[in-house]
Amino acid sequence: MRTSLNELQQIEDYLLRQENNPAAAGFEVRLALQPSLQESVLWQQQTYDLIQAYGRMRLKAEIENVHQKLFHSPAHQRFRQSILQLFSRK
């Protein structure tokens, strides 16, 4: 079964808890009565979770890349020494 764009928008509003959604109560009733809608909501939530996890993974990789450049490149040796001095015991 192909989900309509309208239903996808309603699911998104429900999952993202849009404050300006006056039909939230009606959607929750439909959700309780329609197992297929429950399944659609579950799949949409899993999709959001995967997108969020992918974004975090990419951000961590980007931060690690910057770390490698700043702390292991000869061009940034002065920066590295400055940072290490901040954390060294005197």
LODRENLUM-27865 format. One record per atom (N, C-alpha, C): residue in one letter; atom name; x, y, z. Coordinates in nm, 3 decimals. Atoms other than C-alpha are relative to their C-alpha. Example, Ala and Ser with C-alpha at 12.3 -4.5 7.8 and 13.67 -1.06 7.14 Angstrom:
2
- A,N,0.089,-0.119,0.000
- A,CA,1.230,-0.450,0.780
- A,C,0.090,0.120,0.000
- S,N,-0.082,-0.119,-0.006
- S,CA,1.367,-0.106,0.714
- S,C,-0.077,0.109,0.073
END
This chain:
90
- M,N,0.084,-0.117,0.000
- M,CA,0.000,0.000,0.000
- M,C,0.089,0.124,0.000
- R,N,-0.077,-0.123,0.010
- R,CA,0.133,0.340,-0.095
- R,C,-0.063,0.107,0.089
- T,N,0.049,-0.101,-0.093
- T,CA,0.101,0.606,0.171
- T,C,-0.009,0.133,-0.072
- S,N,0.018,-0.129,0.065
- S,CA,-0.035,0.939,0.056
- S,C,0.092,0.105,0.063
- L,N,-0.083,-0.108,-0.052
- L,CA,0.167,1.257,0.095
- L,C,-0.066,0.067,0.120
- N,N,0.074,-0.059,-0.111
- N,CA,-0.104,1.393,0.323
- N,C,0.021,-0.082,0.128
- E,N,-0.021,0.087,-0.116
- E,CA,-0.069,1.094,0.554
- E,C,0.143,0.010,0.050
- L,N,-0.140,-0.017,-0.040
- L,CA,0.309,1.128,0.552
- L,C,0.020,0.130,0.077
- Q,N,-0.009,-0.128,-0.070
- Q,CA,0.272,1.492,0.655
- Q,C,-0.059,-0.011,0.139
- Q,N,0.063,0.018,-0.131
- Q,CA,0.038,1.393,0.937
- Q,C,0.090,-0.081,0.093
- I,N,-0.093,0.082,-0.080
- I,CA,0.284,1.128,1.057
- I,C,0.118,0.086,0.045
- E,N,-0.112,-0.086,-0.034
- E,CA,0.568,1.379,1.045
- E,C,-0.039,0.100,0.108
- D,N,0.047,-0.094,-0.101
- D,CA,0.366,1.635,1.239
- D,C,-0.015,-0.069,0.136
- Y,N,0.020,0.076,-0.124
- Y,CA,0.282,1.369,1.497
- Y,C,0.135,-0.033,0.064
- L,N,-0.130,0.041,-0.053
- L,CA,0.640,1.244,1.534
- L,C,0.082,0.119,0.046
- L,N,-0.078,-0.118,-0.036
- L,CA,0.790,1.591,1.546
- L,C,-0.074,0.091,0.095
- R,N,0.083,-0.071,-0.098
- R,CA,0.513,1.710,1.778
- R,C,-0.019,0.147,-0.036
- Q,N,0.026,-0.136,0.046
- Q,CA,0.420,2.014,1.575
- Q,C,-0.108,0.064,0.087
- E,N,0.092,-0.068,-0.092
- E,CA,0.251,2.258,1.813
- E,C,-0.124,0.053,-0.071
- N,N,0.113,-0.059,0.072
- N,CA,0.028,2.406,1.544
- N,C,-0.083,-0.105,-0.074
- N,N,0.075,0.108,0.064
- N,CA,-0.131,2.071,1.459
- N,C,-0.130,-0.024,0.076
- P,N,0.127,0.016,-0.071
- P,CA,-0.498,2.092,1.560
- P,C,-0.060,-0.139,-0.016
- A,N,0.057,0.131,0.025
- A,CA,-0.567,1.744,1.423
- A,C,0.073,-0.111,0.076
- A,N,-0.080,0.100,-0.071
- A,CA,-0.331,1.569,1.667
- A,C,-0.087,-0.102,0.072
- A,N,0.087,0.093,-0.073
- A,CA,-0.611,1.419,1.875
- A,C,-0.068,-0.096,-0.096
- G,N,0.062,0.087,0.102
- G,CA,-0.787,1.287,1.565
- G,C,0.099,-0.100,-0.056
- F,N,-0.102,0.091,0.051
- F,CA,-0.463,1.140,1.440
- F,C,0.028,-0.110,0.100
- E,N,-0.026,0.102,-0.102
- E,CA,-0.406,0.960,1.769
- E,C,-0.113,-0.102,0.006
- V,N,0.112,0.095,0.005
- V,CA,-0.754,0.806,1.744
- V,C,0.018,-0.093,-0.120
- R,N,-0.025,0.084,0.119
- R,CA,-0.679,0.688,1.389
- R,C,0.116,-0.096,0.025
- L,N,-0.117,0.083,-0.031
- L,CA,-0.346,0.557,1.514
- L,C,-0.039,-0.120,0.085
- A,N,0.044,0.109,-0.087
- A,CA,-0.519,0.350,1.781
- A,C,-0.087,-0.102,-0.074
- L,N,0.095,0.087,0.070
- L,CA,-0.768,0.206,1.532
- L,C,0.056,-0.065,-0.127
- Q,N,-0.053,0.049,0.128
- Q,CA,-0.550,0.144,1.226
- Q,C,0.141,-0.058,0.016
- P,N,-0.133,0.061,-0.012
- P,CA,-0.265,-0.105,1.256
- P,C,0.094,0.039,-0.114
- S,N,-0.087,-0.038,0.111
- S,CA,-0.137,-0.007,0.912
- S,C,0.060,0.139,0.022
- L,N,-0.051,-0.133,-0.032
- L,CA,-0.102,0.353,1.029
- L,C,0.107,-0.010,0.108
- Q,N,-0.101,0.022,-0.105
- Q,CA,0.084,0.233,1.339
- Q,C,0.131,-0.046,-0.063
- E,N,-0.119,0.051,0.067
- E,CA,0.324,0.047,1.112
- E,C,0.070,0.113,-0.077
- S,N,-0.058,-0.112,0.074
- S,CA,0.374,0.356,0.895
- S,C,0.073,0.095,0.094
- V,N,-0.064,-0.088,-0.099
- V,CA,0.451,0.565,1.204
- V,C,0.130,-0.064,0.049
- L,N,-0.120,0.071,-0.045
- L,CA,0.699,0.301,1.322
- L,C,0.112,0.012,-0.104
- W,N,-0.102,-0.009,0.106
- W,CA,0.880,0.298,0.986
- W,C,0.053,0.142,-0.016
- Q,N,-0.043,-0.139,0.010
- Q,CA,0.888,0.677,0.970
- Q,C,0.093,0.036,0.115
- Q,N,-0.086,-0.027,-0.116
- Q,CA,1.034,0.695,1.323
- Q,C,0.136,-0.067,-0.017
- Q,N,-0.128,0.068,0.023
- Q,CA,1.298,0.437,1.233
- Q,C,0.084,0.073,-0.105
- T,N,-0.070,-0.078,0.103
- T,CA,1.385,0.643,0.926
- T,C,0.064,0.122,0.062
- Y,N,-0.056,-0.117,-0.068
- Y,CA,1.431,0.955,1.140
- Y,C,0.118,-0.040,0.087
- D,N,-0.108,0.046,-0.087
- D,CA,1.645,0.757,1.384
- D,C,0.126,-0.031,-0.081
- L,N,-0.114,0.032,0.086
- L,CA,1.868,0.629,1.102
- L,C,0.066,0.126,-0.055
- I,N,-0.054,-0.126,0.053
- I,CA,1.908,0.977,0.955
- I,C,0.078,0.072,0.109
- Q,N,-0.068,-0.065,-0.111
- Q,CA,2.001,1.117,1.296
- Q,C,0.132,-0.072,0.032
- A,N,-0.122,0.076,-0.028
- A,CA,2.253,0.837,1.358
- A,C,0.105,0.023,-0.108
- Y,N,-0.093,-0.026,0.110
- Y,CA,2.408,0.891,1.014
- Y,C,0.061,0.139,0.014
- G,N,-0.050,-0.136,-0.018
- G,CA,2.436,1.264,1.081
- G,C,0.103,0.008,0.111
- R,N,-0.097,0.003,-0.111
- R,CA,2.611,1.200,1.412
- R,C,0.130,-0.067,-0.043
- M,N,-0.118,0.071,0.047
- M,CA,2.848,0.953,1.249
- M,C,0.084,0.089,-0.091
- R,N,-0.072,-0.089,0.091
- R,CA,2.938,1.204,0.977
- R,C,0.066,0.115,0.077
- L,N,-0.056,-0.108,-0.080
- L,CA,2.992,1.481,1.233
- L,C,0.122,-0.048,0.077
- K,N,-0.115,0.055,-0.072
- K,CA,3.221,1.259,1.442
- K,C,0.118,-0.020,-0.094
- A,N,-0.107,0.021,0.098
- A,CA,3.420,1.171,1.129
- A,C,0.063,0.133,-0.040
- E,N,-0.052,-0.132,0.036
- E,CA,3.453,1.537,1.037
- E,C,0.084,0.059,0.113
- I,N,-0.077,-0.049,-0.115
- I,CA,3.568,1.629,1.388
- I,C,0.133,-0.074,0.010
- E,N,-0.124,0.078,-0.005
- E,CA,3.822,1.346,1.382
- E,C,0.096,0.043,-0.111
- N,N,-0.083,-0.047,0.111
- N,CA,3.949,1.467,1.043
- N,C,0.069,0.132,0.037
- V,N,-0.058,-0.128,-0.044
- V,CA,4.001,1.820,1.182
- V,C,0.105,-0.026,0.107
- H,N,-0.096,0.034,-0.106
- H,CA,4.172,1.672,1.488
- H,C,0.130,-0.053,-0.060
- Q,N,-0.120,0.056,0.064
- Q,CA,4.410,1.473,1.269
- Q,C,0.082,0.108,-0.069
- K,N,-0.072,-0.107,0.070
- K,CA,4.496,1.778,1.061
- K,C,0.069,0.094,0.098
- L,N,-0.057,-0.097,-0.093
- L,CA,4.553,2.006,1.360
- L,C,0.110,-0.057,0.089
- F,N,-0.095,0.055,-0.096
- F,CA,4.746,1.768,1.581
- F,C,0.106,-0.091,-0.061
- H,N,-0.099,0.090,0.058
- H,CA,4.942,1.559,1.334
- H,C,0.066,0.056,-0.124
- S,N,-0.059,-0.062,0.118
- S,CA,5.028,1.794,1.050
- S,C,0.115,0.091,0.044
- P,N,-0.112,-0.087,-0.035
- P,CA,5.368,1.961,1.063
- P,C,-0.034,0.149,-0.016
- A,N,0.037,-0.139,0.023
- A,CA,5.206,2.281,0.938
- A,C,-0.068,0.063,0.122
- H,N,0.072,-0.050,-0.117
- H,CA,5.011,2.311,1.264
- H,C,0.072,-0.031,0.132
- Q,N,-0.077,0.037,-0.119
- Q,CA,5.289,2.228,1.507
- Q,C,-0.009,0.107,0.109
- R,N,0.009,-0.108,-0.101
- R,CA,5.276,2.570,1.681
- R,C,-0.136,-0.003,0.069
- F,N,0.134,0.009,-0.060
- F,CA,4.901,2.534,1.733
- F,C,-0.005,-0.115,0.099
- R,N,-0.001,0.119,-0.087
- R,CA,4.950,2.186,1.878
- R,C,0.073,0.030,0.130
- Q,N,-0.078,-0.032,-0.120
- Q,CA,5.217,2.310,2.118
- Q,C,-0.076,0.097,0.090
- S,N,0.078,-0.096,-0.079
- S,CA,4.995,2.600,2.229
- S,C,-0.111,-0.070,0.077
- I,N,0.109,0.073,-0.064
- I,CA,4.707,2.368,2.305
- I,C,0.054,-0.091,0.110
- L,N,-0.057,0.089,-0.100
- L,CA,4.926,2.117,2.488
- L,C,0.051,0.076,0.122
- Q,N,-0.045,-0.081,-0.113
- Q,CA,5.071,2.396,2.702
- Q,C,-0.118,0.039,0.090
- L,N,0.118,-0.034,-0.081
- L,CA,4.720,2.487,2.815
- L,C,-0.033,-0.110,0.100
- F,N,0.038,0.113,-0.084
- F,CA,4.678,2.140,2.961
- F,C,0.118,-0.065,0.073
- S,N,-0.115,0.059,-0.070
- S,CA,5.029,2.071,3.088
- S,C,0.009,0.056,0.140
- R,N,-0.016,-0.042,-0.139
- R,CA,5.108,2.091,3.456
- R,C,0.127,0.081,0.011
- K,N,-0.117,-0.086,-0.016
- K,CA,5.343,2.365,3.555
- K,C,0.054,-0.008,0.140
END
